[in-house]
Amino acid sequence: MIERISFDVLDILAGDERAVILGSLESKLKRTGKIIKTDFAIVLTVANGEIVRFQMLEDSFAVARAARG
């Protein structure tokens, strides 16, 4: 399990069919006690007024390194 420590939105970029949310987050892996600090981008694709696709991009290497203990 992951415990959220912080989740900060730094910028939001939006167009007609897509929005990008930029920010940083810090989480603690309960199993290892390690802290993960990473920047992120969330890409939302919108069609007919509804979110039809959600992508979250983050530093997967930092997550994997913390998960290893």
VMD Tcl script that builds the backbone (N, CA, C; Angstrom):
set m [mol new atoms 207]
animate dup $m
set s [atomselect $m all]
$s set {name element resname resid chain x y z} {
  {N N MET 1 A 0.831 -1.182 0.000}
  {CA C MET 1 A 0.000 0.000 0.000}
  {C C MET 1 A 0.880 1.253 0.000}
  {N N ILE 2 A 0.308 2.296 -0.510}
  {CA C ILE 2 A 1.020 3.570 -0.587}
  {C C ILE 2 A 0.249 4.606 0.222}
  {N N GLU 3 A 0.982 5.361 1.007}
  {CA C GLU 3 A 0.388 6.449 1.785}
  {C C GLU 3 A 0.782 7.772 1.133}
  {N N ARG 4 A -0.202 8.563 0.757}
  {CA C ARG 4 A 0.092 9.851 0.126}
  {C C ARG 4 A 0.555 10.840 1.184}
  {N N ILE 5 A 1.671 11.498 0.908}
  {CA C ILE 5 A 2.185 12.540 1.787}
  {C C ILE 5 A 1.823 13.906 1.230}
  {N N SER 6 A 2.075 14.097 -0.071}
  {CA C SER 6 A 1.702 15.370 -0.702}
  {C C SER 6 A 1.355 15.130 -2.171}
  {N N PHE 7 A 0.509 15.994 -2.703}
  {CA C PHE 7 A 0.098 15.959 -4.109}
  {C C PHE 7 A -0.147 17.402 -4.506}
  {N N ASP 8 A 0.787 17.982 -5.248}
  {CA C ASP 8 A 0.713 19.401 -5.589}
  {C C ASP 8 A 0.563 19.593 -7.086}
  {N N VAL 9 A -0.469 20.309 -7.486}
  {CA C VAL 9 A -0.686 20.651 -8.898}
  {C C VAL 9 A 0.040 21.965 -9.160}
  {N N LEU 10 A 0.922 21.957 -10.156}
  {CA C LEU 10 A 1.718 23.132 -10.488}
  {C C LEU 10 A 1.162 23.906 -11.677}
  {N N ASP 11 A 0.515 23.197 -12.610}
  {CA C ASP 11 A -0.018 23.860 -13.796}
  {C C ASP 11 A -1.066 22.976 -14.450}
  {N N ILE 12 A -2.008 23.600 -15.128}
  {CA C ILE 12 A -3.024 22.892 -15.899}
  {C C ILE 12 A -3.060 23.522 -17.285}
  {N N LEU 13 A -2.897 22.681 -18.295}
  {CA C LEU 13 A -2.946 23.117 -19.684}
  {C C LEU 13 A -4.155 22.449 -20.320}
  {N N ALA 14 A -5.013 23.227 -20.972}
  {CA C ALA 14 A -6.241 22.634 -21.504}
  {C C ALA 14 A -6.534 23.128 -22.910}
  {N N GLY 15 A -7.039 22.195 -23.713}
  {CA C GLY 15 A -7.507 22.487 -25.053}
  {C C GLY 15 A -8.920 21.947 -25.186}
  {N N ASP 16 A -9.420 21.850 -26.403}
  {CA C ASP 16 A -10.786 21.385 -26.623}
  {C C ASP 16 A -10.984 19.915 -26.242}
  {N N GLU 17 A -10.005 19.070 -26.564}
  {CA C GLU 17 A -10.171 17.631 -26.357}
  {C C GLU 17 A -9.155 17.024 -25.392}
  {N N ARG 18 A -8.256 17.846 -24.848}
  {CA C ARG 18 A -7.214 17.280 -23.993}
  {C C ARG 18 A -6.825 18.283 -22.919}
  {N N ALA 19 A -6.523 17.764 -21.733}
  {CA C ALA 19 A -5.995 18.585 -20.649}
  {C C ALA 19 A -4.796 17.862 -20.052}
  {N N VAL 20 A -3.809 18.636 -19.635}
  {CA C VAL 20 A -2.618 18.083 -19.006}
  {C C VAL 20 A -2.443 18.779 -17.664}
  {N N ILE 21 A -2.274 17.974 -16.633}
  {CA C ILE 21 A -2.065 18.478 -15.282}
  {C C ILE 21 A -0.634 18.134 -14.897}
  {N N LEU 22 A 0.146 19.146 -14.534}
  {CA C LEU 22 A 1.540 18.949 -14.149}
  {C C LEU 22 A 1.687 19.184 -12.659}
  {N N GLY 23 A 2.488 18.355 -12.010}
  {CA C GLY 23 A 2.665 18.543 -10.583}
  {C C GLY 23 A 3.759 17.677 -10.000}
  {N N SER 24 A 3.756 17.597 -8.685}
  {CA C SER 24 A 4.711 16.747 -7.982}
  {C C SER 24 A 3.977 16.030 -6.862}
  {N N LEU 25 A 4.494 14.862 -6.510}
  {CA C LEU 25 A 3.873 14.113 -5.428}
  {C C LEU 25 A 4.937 13.438 -4.591}
  {N N GLU 26 A 4.548 13.149 -3.373}
  {CA C GLU 26 A 5.423 12.437 -2.448}
  {C C GLU 26 A 4.570 11.383 -1.764}
  {N N SER 27 A 5.051 10.147 -1.779}
  {CA C SER 27 A 4.317 9.025 -1.198}
  {C C SER 27 A 5.261 8.192 -0.353}
  {N N LYS 28 A 4.686 7.439 0.581}
  {CA C LYS 28 A 5.463 6.531 1.411}
  {C C LYS 28 A 4.967 5.119 1.165}
  {N N LEU 29 A 5.894 4.221 0.837}
  {CA C LEU 29 A 5.549 2.813 0.688}
  {C C LEU 29 A 5.488 2.198 2.081}
  {N N LYS 30 A 4.320 1.746 2.478}
  {CA C LYS 30 A 4.145 1.224 3.835}
  {C C LYS 30 A 5.006 -0.011 4.085}
  {N N ARG 31 A 5.192 -0.851 3.081}
  {CA C ARG 31 A 5.956 -2.094 3.251}
  {C C ARG 31 A 7.428 -1.829 3.545}
  {N N THR 32 A 8.008 -0.839 2.864}
  {CA C THR 32 A 9.438 -0.575 3.021}
  {C C THR 32 A 9.727 0.664 3.865}
  {N N GLY 33 A 8.736 1.537 4.008}
  {CA C GLY 33 A 8.950 2.796 4.722}
  {C C GLY 33 A 9.664 3.842 3.891}
  {N N LYS 34 A 10.001 3.514 2.647}
  {CA C LYS 34 A 10.717 4.450 1.791}
  {C C LYS 34 A 9.783 5.513 1.223}
  {N N ILE 35 A 10.366 6.682 1.011}
  {CA C ILE 35 A 9.631 7.823 0.471}
  {C C ILE 35 A 9.943 7.941 -1.027}
  {N N ILE 36 A 8.894 8.158 -1.809}
  {CA C ILE 36 A 9.028 8.390 -3.249}
  {C C ILE 36 A 8.661 9.849 -3.514}
  {N N LYS 37 A 9.577 10.583 -4.139}
  {CA C LYS 37 A 9.303 11.954 -4.569}
  {C C LYS 37 A 9.433 11.966 -6.081}
  {N N THR 38 A 8.403 12.421 -6.772}
  {CA C THR 38 A 8.443 12.417 -8.231}
  {C C THR 38 A 7.544 13.508 -8.807}
  {N N ASP 39 A 7.926 13.997 -9.966}
  {CA C ASP 39 A 7.051 14.877 -10.739}
  {C C ASP 39 A 6.097 13.995 -11.520}
  {N N PHE 40 A 4.961 14.543 -11.915}
  {CA C PHE 40 A 4.001 13.770 -12.691}
  {C C PHE 40 A 3.327 14.645 -13.734}
  {N N ALA 41 A 2.752 13.961 -14.713}
  {CA C ALA 41 A 1.872 14.587 -15.698}
  {C C ALA 41 A 0.660 13.679 -15.840}
  {N N ILE 42 A -0.508 14.255 -15.752}
  {CA C ILE 42 A -1.746 13.528 -15.985}
  {C C ILE 42 A -2.335 14.075 -17.283}
  {N N VAL 43 A -2.591 13.179 -18.218}
  {CA C VAL 43 A -3.158 13.564 -19.509}
  {C C VAL 43 A -4.596 13.050 -19.560}
  {N N LEU 44 A -5.523 13.952 -19.729}
  {CA C LEU 44 A -6.943 13.598 -19.821}
  {C C LEU 44 A -7.421 13.866 -21.242}
  {N N THR 45 A -8.073 12.887 -21.839}
  {CA C THR 45 A -8.680 13.062 -23.153}
  {C C THR 45 A -10.189 13.105 -22.956}
  {N N VAL 46 A -10.827 14.091 -23.577}
  {CA C VAL 46 A -12.252 14.324 -23.379}
  {C C VAL 46 A -12.988 14.180 -24.708}
  {N N ALA 47 A -14.145 13.501 -24.670}
  {CA C ALA 47 A -15.024 13.389 -25.838}
  {C C ALA 47 A -16.465 13.505 -25.355}
  {N N ASN 48 A -17.225 14.308 -26.010}
  {CA C ASN 48 A -18.638 14.521 -25.663}
  {C C ASN 48 A -18.813 14.926 -24.199}
  {N N GLY 49 A -17.883 15.737 -23.694}
  {CA C GLY 49 A -17.985 16.237 -22.330}
  {C C GLY 49 A -17.601 15.248 -21.243}
  {N N GLU 50 A -17.048 14.082 -21.614}
  {CA C GLU 50 A -16.663 13.069 -20.630}
  {C C GLU 50 A -15.197 12.692 -20.807}
  {N N ILE 51 A -14.558 12.350 -19.706}
  {CA C ILE 51 A -13.187 11.866 -19.779}
  {C C ILE 51 A -13.211 10.444 -20.320}
  {N N VAL 52 A -12.543 10.237 -21.464}
  {CA C VAL 52 A -12.533 8.911 -22.091}
  {C C VAL 52 A -11.174 8.223 -21.984}
  {N N ARG 53 A -10.158 8.981 -21.556}
  {CA C ARG 53 A -8.831 8.388 -21.371}
  {C C ARG 53 A -8.096 9.134 -20.277}
  {N N PHE 54 A -7.436 8.392 -19.403}
  {CA C PHE 54 A -6.663 8.938 -18.297}
  {C C PHE 54 A -5.284 8.303 -18.349}
  {N N GLN 55 A -4.244 9.108 -18.410}
  {CA C GLN 55 A -2.874 8.604 -18.378}
  {C C GLN 55 A -2.118 9.351 -17.293}
  {N N MET 56 A -1.417 8.625 -16.431}
  {CA C MET 56 A -0.564 9.263 -15.437}
  {C C MET 56 A 0.872 8.843 -15.712}
  {N N LEU 57 A 1.714 9.818 -15.899}
  {CA C LEU 57 A 3.122 9.582 -16.184}
  {C C LEU 57 A 3.929 10.055 -14.976}
  {N N GLU 58 A 4.811 9.186 -14.484}
  {CA C GLU 58 A 5.660 9.539 -13.351}
  {C C GLU 58 A 6.987 8.806 -13.473}
  {N N ASP 59 A 7.868 9.040 -12.544}
  {CA C ASP 59 A 9.184 8.416 -12.549}
  {C C ASP 59 A 9.070 6.977 -12.054}
  {N N SER 60 A 8.854 6.047 -12.967}
  {CA C SER 60 A 8.660 4.644 -12.588}
  {C C SER 60 A 9.931 4.035 -11.995}
  {N N PHE 61 A 11.096 4.568 -12.335}
  {CA C PHE 61 A 12.337 4.070 -11.760}
  {C C PHE 61 A 12.378 4.363 -10.262}
  {N N ALA 62 A 11.962 5.556 -9.857}
  {CA C ALA 62 A 11.936 5.904 -8.432}
  {C C ALA 62 A 10.957 5.016 -7.671}
  {N N VAL 63 A 9.820 4.721 -8.266}
  {CA C VAL 63 A 8.833 3.855 -7.641}
  {C C VAL 63 A 9.393 2.438 -7.480}
  {N N ALA 64 A 10.010 1.909 -8.531}
  {CA C ALA 64 A 10.574 0.557 -8.481}
  {C C ALA 64 A 11.710 0.466 -7.465}
  {N N ARG 65 A 12.536 1.474 -7.406}
  {CA C ARG 65 A 13.658 1.503 -6.471}
  {C C ARG 65 A 13.146 1.497 -5.024}
  {N N ALA 66 A 12.116 2.256 -4.742}
  {CA C ALA 66 A 11.553 2.294 -3.381}
  {C C ALA 66 A 10.853 0.981 -3.033}
  {N N ALA 67 A 10.247 0.341 -4.030}
  {CA C ALA 67 A 9.505 -0.907 -3.787}
  {C C ALA 67 A 10.448 -2.069 -3.466}
  {N N ARG 68 A 11.679 -1.989 -3.932}
  {CA C ARG 68 A 12.627 -3.075 -3.697}
  {C C ARG 68 A 13.105 -3.161 -2.256}
  {N N GLY 69 A 12.946 -2.086 -1.506}
  {CA C GLY 69 A 13.373 -2.122 -0.113}
  {C C GLY 69 A 14.794 -1.813 -0.005}
}
mol reanalyze $m
mol bondsrecalc $m
mol representation Tube
mol addrep $m
